[in-house]
Amino acid sequence: MIRIAGVVVLYNPPENVLENIHSYQEQVETLFVVDNSERQNKVLVNQIQSLGNVVYQWNGDNVGIAQALNKGASLAIEQKFDYLLMMDQDGKVAPNLVNEYSAYLSKYSSTDVGILSPYHIYDNYNSPMESAESKEIFLTITSGTLLNLDAYKKVGPFMDELFIDYVDFEYCLRLHSHGFKVVQLCSILMNHHLGSLVVRRMLFRRVAIYHYPPIRVYYKSRNRLFVARKYHKKYPMWSMKEFSQAGNELVKILCFEEEKIEKCKMAFLGVLHFLKNRLGKLDEPVENVLRNTHSK
């Protein structure tokens, strides 16, 4: 009997997060709710804690997605679970998600699958559909994926130092480097809406413009380069593509986005901290960083 727990990471969640939680709460044996909000929404917390199989943990601060996932994984391992369904607060899943995962694992005799992933569909970005029932993939985002906790114990925890962005990609790369597979079940669909993403034309191809706030531009810039450097010997083609993509993101900011100056400054700060090997949470408020940059 495969035992499956779940973890969802919250950060200043909207009231409708309960609807998302209900979509998978009863599909897992225990759901660990890890709250990264600086302040608790007492009404929402009471509603969450009233659910029968939920364990709520408040970190008292935003400690990052990696540390929150590690908390959920540690709690699941302590309680002898085999797998962990990982969710973000915006994710809602199909009612058959965990049953489909369990059915696949029952048929698949090997233990070399590190992560099972659904087929992610983005409302505001057309993705080609797959005809295969399942396939091995290189990378996947966290939400809706099923983590093999035996693999987690072997390859180690998510990187707290990344804080946010590329936490999931780094983990997939680490799983691959230890001989584990990332498998996508194409029959399981999961819908997402990628924030303020819009699709534009640049020369002869479509490009995705994400309109991330400046602080996310910093983390994506820094962490992309760090992870690309970390795995450049093992996966050189992927790493070179990521180094190239870092420059492409700057071009897209300059061509299509608002707050161009602020975002470019945060991107260059991310590059500077990458070169200095400085990771972790950016403790200084973005406003102060930009103000100090203006004054120099």
Secondary structure, 3 states (H helix, E strand, C coil): CCCEEEEEEECCCCCCHHHHHHHHHCCCCCEEEEECCCCCCHHHHHHHHCCCCEEEEECCCCCCHHHHHHHHHHHHHHCCCCEEEEEECCCCCCCCHHHHHHHHHHHCCCCCEEEEEEEEEECCECCCCCCCCEEEECCCCCCCEEEEHHHHHHHCCCCHHHCCCCHHHHHHHHHHHCCCEEEEEEEEEEEECCCCCEEEEECCEEEEECCCCHHHHHHHHHHHHHHHHHCCCCCHHHHHHHHHHHHHHHHHHHHHCCCHHHHHHHHHHHHHHHHCCCCCCCCCCHHHHHHHHHHC
